[in-house]
Amino acid sequence: MEKYTCSICGHTYNPDKGEPQQNIPPGREFTDLPDNWQCPVCGASKKNFKKE
C-alpha cells in the first residue's frame, strides 16, 4: 500500500493506519478515498497529496 503526503502541511496518509479521526479504517487505499476527502490536519483537498 502506498503512502501519500500533503504538499501543504506534510501530513502523510498511511493506508496501513487509515484515518481514525475521520472514521477511515486501516486498509483503505488513498485512491479509494472519496474525491471530496480533505486532509485532517489542514483541510487541503485530495489533489494536494503526492505519492511517496
N, CA and C of each residue as an Amber inpcrd file, in Angstrom:
protein
   156
   0.8450000  -1.1860000   0.0000000   0.0000000   0.0000000   0.0000000
   0.8850000   1.2420000   0.0000000   0.4630000   2.2180000  -0.7950000
   1.2720000   3.4090000  -0.9640000   0.8080000   4.5410000  -0.0610000
   1.7770000   5.2720000   0.4830000   1.5080000   6.4310000   1.3240000
   1.4670000   7.6770000   0.4510000   0.6740000   8.6430000   0.8610000
   0.5580000   9.9220000   0.1760000   0.7460000  11.0280000   1.2030000
   1.4750000  12.0910000   0.8070000   1.7840000  13.1760000   1.7220000
   1.1910000  14.4870000   1.2150000   0.6210000  15.2510000   2.1400000
   0.0390000  16.5540000   1.8150000   1.1660000  17.5390000   1.5000000
   1.0780000  18.1790000   0.3340000   2.1050000  19.1420000  -0.0590000
   1.9510000  20.4740000   0.6730000   0.8570000  20.6460000   1.3980000
   0.6280000  21.8870000   2.1440000   1.2140000  21.7920000   3.5550000
   0.8460000  20.7310000   4.2920000   1.2540000  20.6430000   5.7020000
   2.1910000  19.4850000   6.0260000   2.3560000  18.5570000   5.0960000
   3.2590000  17.4330000   5.3290000   2.6180000  16.2160000   5.9820000
   1.3120000  16.2610000   6.2320000   0.6240000  15.0990000   6.8100000
   0.6840000  13.9370000   5.8280000   0.9590000  12.7450000   6.3310000
   1.0220000  11.5580000   5.4880000  -0.1820000  10.6620000   5.7360000
  -0.8710000  10.3180000   4.6460000  -1.9430000   9.3270000   4.7280000
  -1.2960000   7.9660000   4.5710000  -1.4260000   7.1520000   5.6050000
  -0.8580000   5.8060000   5.6080000  -2.0190000   4.8160000   5.5890000
  -2.2220000   4.0860000   4.4910000  -3.3570000   3.1680000   4.4110000
  -3.2920000   2.0280000   5.4290000  -2.1070000   1.7410000   5.9480000
  -1.9980000   0.7100000   6.9860000  -2.6450000   1.1610000   8.2940000
  -2.7680000   2.4760000   8.4720000  -3.3640000   3.0320000   9.6960000
  -4.7490000   3.6260000   9.4660000  -5.0240000   4.0650000   8.2260000
  -6.2790000   4.7480000   7.9530000  -6.2610000   6.1350000   8.5780000
  -7.4240000   6.6960000   8.7990000  -7.5800000   7.9910000   9.4790000
  -8.6590000   7.8200000  10.5410000  -8.2770000   7.3470000  11.7270000
  -9.2820000   7.0780000  12.7680000 -10.1750000   8.2760000  13.0960000
  -9.6100000   9.4990000  13.1040000 -10.4170000  10.6760000  13.4420000
 -11.4570000  10.9890000  12.3730000 -11.2990000  10.3900000  11.1860000
 -12.2760000  10.5710000  10.1120000 -13.0640000   9.2850000   9.8450000
 -12.9450000   8.3250000  10.7380000 -13.6330000   7.0350000  10.6090000
 -13.2500000   6.2840000   9.3340000 -11.9960000   6.4310000   8.9110000
 -11.4770000   5.6870000   7.7620000 -10.6530000   4.5330000   8.3140000
 -11.1090000   3.3130000   8.0850000 -10.4490000   2.1500000   8.6800000
  -9.1080000   1.8270000   8.0340000  -8.2400000   1.1440000   8.7590000
  -6.9890000   0.6680000   8.1650000  -7.2890000  -0.2070000   6.9530000
  -6.4070000  -0.1460000   5.9610000  -6.5620000  -0.9650000   4.7740000
  -7.1820000  -0.2530000   3.5940000  -7.6660000   0.9690000   3.7810000
  -8.2790000   1.6910000   2.6600000  -7.1950000   2.4570000   1.8980000
  -7.0890000   2.1410000   0.6150000  -6.1090000   2.8080000  -0.2490000
  -6.4830000   4.2860000  -0.4270000  -5.4670000   5.1140000  -0.6030000
  -5.6990000   6.5450000  -0.8370000  -6.5930000   6.7560000  -2.0530000
  -6.3580000   5.9860000  -3.1040000  -7.1380000   6.1350000  -4.3340000
  -8.6100000   5.7710000  -4.1420000  -8.9280000   5.0480000  -3.0580000
 -10.3180000   4.6740000  -2.7770000 -11.0400000   5.7030000  -1.9090000
 -10.3310000   6.7190000  -1.4390000 -10.9810000   7.7740000  -0.6620000
 -11.8490000   8.6030000  -1.5940000 -12.9390000   9.1760000  -1.0850000
 -13.8090000   9.9860000  -1.9520000 -13.0490000  11.1960000  -2.5190000
 -13.4680000  11.6770000  -3.6760000 -12.8120000  12.8210000  -4.3080000
 -12.8760000  14.0800000  -3.4490000 -13.8890000  14.1830000  -2.5920000
 -14.0310000  15.3750000  -1.7530000 -13.3520000  15.2190000  -0.3840000
 -12.5850000  14.1380000  -0.2100000 -11.8410000  13.9250000   1.0380000
 -10.8540000  15.0750000   1.2320000 -10.6540000  15.4720000   2.4970000
  -9.7310000  16.5600000   2.8130000  -8.7350000  16.1200000   3.8660000
  -7.5760000  16.7480000   3.8450000  -6.5380000  16.4910000   4.8370000
  -7.1070000  16.7580000   6.2280000  -6.9420000  15.8280000   7.1690000
  -7.4760000  16.0270000   8.5130000  -6.7120000  17.0850000   9.3070000
  -5.5460000  17.4830000   8.8430000  -4.7390000  18.4770000   9.5660000
  -5.0180000  19.8960000   9.0680000  -4.9270000  20.0960000   7.7340000
  -5.0380000  21.4610000   7.2120000  -6.2530000  21.6930000   6.3120000
  -6.9740000  20.6340000   5.9690000  -8.1650000  20.7770000   5.1350000
  -7.8880000  20.8490000   3.6390000  -6.6390000  20.5880000   3.2390000
  -6.3030000  20.6090000   1.8160000  -7.0560000  19.5070000   1.0780000
  -7.3090000  19.7360000  -0.1960000  -8.0350000  18.7450000  -0.9830000
  -7.1250000  17.5720000  -1.3470000  -7.7400000  16.5060000  -1.7620000
  -7.0310000  15.2740000  -2.1150000  -5.9920000  15.5140000  -3.2130000
  -6.2550000  16.4480000  -4.1030000  -5.3360000  16.7120000  -5.2150000
  -3.9990000  17.2850000  -4.7450000  -3.9550000  17.7690000  -3.5000000
  -2.7210000  18.3240000  -2.9500000  -1.8120000  17.2610000  -2.3490000
  -2.1940000  16.0040000  -2.4400000  -1.3900000  14.9150000  -1.9060000
  -0.5510000  14.3000000  -3.0110000   0.6960000  13.9830000  -2.6650000
   1.6280000  13.3770000  -3.6160000   2.0480000  12.0110000  -3.1250000
   2.1690000  11.0600000  -4.0390000   2.5920000   9.7040000  -3.6970000
   4.0380000   9.7360000  -3.2410000   4.3290000   8.9940000  -2.1650000
   5.7080000   8.9130000  -1.6700000   6.5110000   7.9330000  -2.4850000
